[in-house]
Amino acid sequence: HAAGLLSLGVVWSRPNAFGHGVPFRFPSTPDTGPGLTDAGKGLVKACNQLGIMVDLSHLNEKGFRDVAEISDAPLVATHSNVHAICGHSRNLTDWQLGAIRESGGMVGLNFATGFLREDGRMNADTSVDIMVRHVDSLLQALGENGVGLGSDFDGAMIPAVIGDVTGLPKLLDAFAARGFGRALIEKIAYRNWINMLEKTIG
């Protein structure tokens, strides 16, 4: 924290000293193992005290519940999607989305095709339409202030139509075609993340 750490993922998709991450499994719920260890609970409390944002994206269901019970900060999943659309263990169920909304938290859309597609396949031939569908669902669950972009450009298979960061205007254009106004698109693109960081890190 003294060196500038402002966000922390308790786990990746494997168990560690702090808790249990969800394995990459389709189809699967996030209920894949135990919750946080005592060290993990202490870590979440320390993050709250220091103003470090805790990222829930790779935590399993029981770990998520533990954070929701312990944390006094907004619940944030920086790069996750909607389980009701794509039944991957990495995606968020209805109750998880409800807990995030209740806390005033936020979700960033994950661009990884295996977390977008209804068939769970890692296939670059994936349309922007399914990305917009997830965002639509997130907006319904979380409201206009609770949705952003999470990308996952680092190592994930991204829809070929997007490719990399230079393809983001195509996604924003798809939002506009869906009827999203300029103010909402700006919120999703960056304003909501700025507001969340200001709330979380003080």
PLY file of the C-alpha trace (Angstrom):
ply
format ascii 1.0
element vertex 202
property float x
property float y
property float z
element edge 201
property int vertex1
property int vertex2
end_header
0.00 0.00 0.00
2.82 2.37 0.83
4.21 1.73 -2.66
0.88 2.55 -4.30
-1.22 -0.67 -4.27
-4.86 0.34 -4.71
-6.58 -2.88 -5.84
-6.08 -6.53 -4.87
-7.50 -9.87 -5.97
-7.62 -12.22 -2.98
-7.14 -15.22 -5.28
-6.71 -16.13 -8.90
-8.62 -19.23 -10.08
-6.72 -21.53 -7.74
-6.63 -21.98 -3.94
-4.03 -20.07 -1.98
-3.37 -19.11 1.64
-6.31 -16.69 1.62
-9.15 -18.58 -0.07
-10.36 -20.60 -3.02
-10.65 -19.34 -6.56
-13.14 -20.69 -9.05
-11.64 -23.14 -11.55
-12.27 -22.51 -15.24
-15.27 -24.79 -15.57
-18.28 -24.81 -17.90
-21.02 -25.48 -17.14
-20.64 -24.80 -13.44
-21.87 -22.54 -10.69
-19.31 -20.58 -8.64
-20.05 -22.90 -5.68
-16.81 -24.85 -6.05
-15.26 -25.08 -2.60
-14.67 -23.50 0.82
-14.61 -19.80 1.53
-11.93 -17.49 2.86
-9.37 -18.73 5.34
-8.73 -16.79 8.54
-5.82 -15.15 6.75
-8.15 -14.20 3.90
-10.65 -12.61 6.26
-7.84 -10.66 7.87
-6.65 -9.56 4.43
-10.08 -8.19 3.50
-10.29 -6.26 6.78
-6.80 -4.82 6.21
-7.75 -3.77 2.68
-10.82 -1.97 4.03
-8.73 -0.13 6.59
-6.13 0.94 4.02
-8.54 1.84 1.22
-7.50 -1.01 -1.11
-10.24 -2.19 -3.46
-10.90 -5.94 -3.17
-11.55 -7.60 -6.53
-14.05 -10.49 -6.33
-13.78 -11.71 -9.93
-11.86 -14.94 -9.26
-13.38 -15.83 -5.88
-15.75 -18.73 -5.51
-19.26 -18.37 -4.09
-18.43 -19.00 -0.45
-15.47 -16.64 -0.59
-17.69 -14.01 -2.17
-20.19 -14.45 0.68
-17.40 -14.05 3.22
-16.24 -10.79 1.66
-19.84 -9.53 1.50
-20.24 -10.21 5.23
-16.88 -8.75 6.27
-16.32 -5.80 3.96
-17.66 -2.31 4.54
-16.62 -1.21 1.02
-18.59 -1.55 -2.23
-18.34 -5.05 -3.71
-16.46 -5.00 -7.01
-15.89 -7.68 -9.65
-13.55 -6.01 -12.12
-13.89 -8.55 -14.95
-16.89 -10.89 -14.73
-20.11 -11.54 -16.67
-23.66 -12.77 -16.15
-24.05 -16.42 -15.18
-27.67 -16.51 -16.40
-26.37 -15.91 -19.96
-23.16 -17.95 -19.83
-23.12 -20.64 -17.16
-19.38 -20.48 -16.45
-18.06 -20.73 -12.91
-16.33 -17.36 -13.38
-19.59 -15.52 -13.95
-21.88 -13.92 -11.39
-25.17 -15.43 -10.27
-28.31 -13.41 -9.57
-27.71 -13.31 -5.81
-24.11 -12.15 -6.32
-25.29 -9.34 -8.59
-27.91 -8.43 -5.97
-25.26 -8.25 -3.26
-23.09 -6.04 -5.46
-26.00 -3.69 -6.15
-26.96 -3.52 -2.47
-23.40 -2.52 -1.57
-23.24 0.19 -4.24
-20.63 -1.84 -6.08
-19.72 -2.48 -9.68
-18.96 -5.10 -12.35
-16.65 -4.74 -15.35
-17.59 -6.67 -18.51
-15.11 -9.46 -19.25
-14.30 -9.76 -22.97
-13.08 -13.39 -22.77
-15.20 -15.37 -25.21
-15.53 -18.37 -22.88
-17.27 -16.14 -20.33
-19.49 -14.45 -22.94
-20.91 -17.21 -25.10
-23.93 -19.30 -24.15
-21.98 -22.41 -25.17
-18.95 -21.43 -23.07
-16.57 -21.95 -25.98
-13.31 -20.08 -26.41
-13.91 -18.98 -29.96
-12.67 -15.71 -31.46
-15.60 -15.80 -33.89
-17.86 -14.22 -31.26
-20.09 -11.25 -32.01
-20.26 -7.90 -30.28
-23.98 -8.58 -29.81
-23.35 -11.03 -26.97
-21.17 -8.44 -25.23
-24.00 -5.92 -25.46
-26.41 -8.54 -24.13
-24.29 -9.04 -21.01
-24.05 -5.28 -20.49
-27.82 -4.96 -20.89
-28.31 -7.60 -18.22
-25.74 -5.98 -15.91
-27.50 -2.64 -16.29
-30.80 -4.23 -15.33
-29.21 -5.87 -12.29
-26.94 -3.04 -11.12
-28.19 0.22 -12.59
-26.34 2.75 -14.72
-23.70 3.47 -12.07
-22.74 -0.17 -11.55
-21.36 -1.26 -14.93
-18.00 -0.75 -16.63
-15.54 -2.46 -18.94
-13.25 -5.13 -17.52
-11.66 -6.32 -20.79
-9.17 -9.05 -19.70
-6.95 -8.32 -22.70
-3.97 -9.90 -20.95
-4.00 -13.48 -22.20
-7.72 -14.14 -22.75
-9.27 -14.99 -26.12
-11.10 -11.81 -27.16
-13.73 -11.59 -29.93
-11.81 -11.05 -33.16
-14.03 -8.11 -34.04
-12.59 -6.28 -30.98
-9.09 -7.78 -31.02
-7.37 -5.34 -28.70
-7.86 -1.91 -27.18
-8.01 -0.30 -30.63
-11.27 -2.20 -31.21
-13.10 -0.61 -28.29
-14.83 2.01 -30.48
-16.70 -0.87 -32.16
-18.15 -1.87 -28.80
-19.09 1.71 -27.97
-20.74 2.02 -31.39
-22.73 -1.15 -30.61
-23.91 0.44 -27.37
-25.09 3.48 -29.32
-26.88 1.26 -31.83
-28.62 -0.46 -28.91
-29.98 2.93 -27.88
-27.58 3.82 -25.07
-27.20 7.59 -24.78
-23.86 9.38 -24.71
-23.97 9.90 -20.94
-24.55 6.20 -20.28
-21.80 5.14 -22.70
-19.36 7.49 -20.97
-20.31 5.98 -17.61
-19.67 2.46 -18.86
-16.48 3.43 -20.68
-14.75 5.21 -17.79
-16.76 7.46 -15.49
-18.12 4.66 -13.30
-14.62 3.31 -12.70
-13.34 6.74 -11.70
-16.24 7.17 -9.28
-15.74 3.70 -7.82
-12.04 4.25 -7.23
-12.76 7.56 -5.55
-15.31 5.85 -3.26
-13.11 2.87 -2.51
-9.67 4.38 -2.06
-10.87 7.68 -0.61
0 1
1 2
2 3
3 4
4 5
5 6
6 7
7 8
8 9
9 10
10 11
11 12
12 13
13 14
14 15
15 16
16 17
17 18
18 19
19 20
20 21
21 22
22 23
23 24
24 25
25 26
26 27
27 28
28 29
29 30
30 31
31 32
32 33
33 34
34 35
35 36
36 37
37 38
38 39
39 40
40 41
41 42
42 43
43 44
44 45
45 46
46 47
47 48
48 49
49 50
50 51
51 52
52 53
53 54
54 55
55 56
56 57
57 58
58 59
59 60
60 61
61 62
62 63
63 64
64 65
65 66
66 67
67 68
68 69
69 70
70 71
71 72
72 73
73 74
74 75
75 76
76 77
77 78
78 79
79 80
80 81
81 82
82 83
83 84
84 85
85 86
86 87
87 88
88 89
89 90
90 91
91 92
92 93
93 94
94 95
95 96
96 97
97 98
98 99
99 100
100 101
101 102
102 103
103 104
104 105
105 106
106 107
107 108
108 109
109 110
110 111
111 112
112 113
113 114
114 115
115 116
116 117
117 118
118 119
119 120
120 121
121 122
122 123
123 124
124 125
125 126
126 127
127 128
128 129
129 130
130 131
131 132
132 133
133 134
134 135
135 136
136 137
137 138
138 139
139 140
140 141
141 142
142 143
143 144
144 145
145 146
146 147
147 148
148 149
149 150
150 151
151 152
152 153
153 154
154 155
155 156
156 157
157 158
158 159
159 160
160 161
161 162
162 163
163 164
164 165
165 166
166 167
167 168
168 169
169 170
170 171
171 172
172 173
173 174
174 175
175 176
176 177
177 178
178 179
179 180
180 181
181 182
182 183
183 184
184 185
185 186
186 187
187 188
188 189
189 190
190 191
191 192
192 193
193 194
194 195
195 196
196 197
197 198
198 199
199 200
200 201
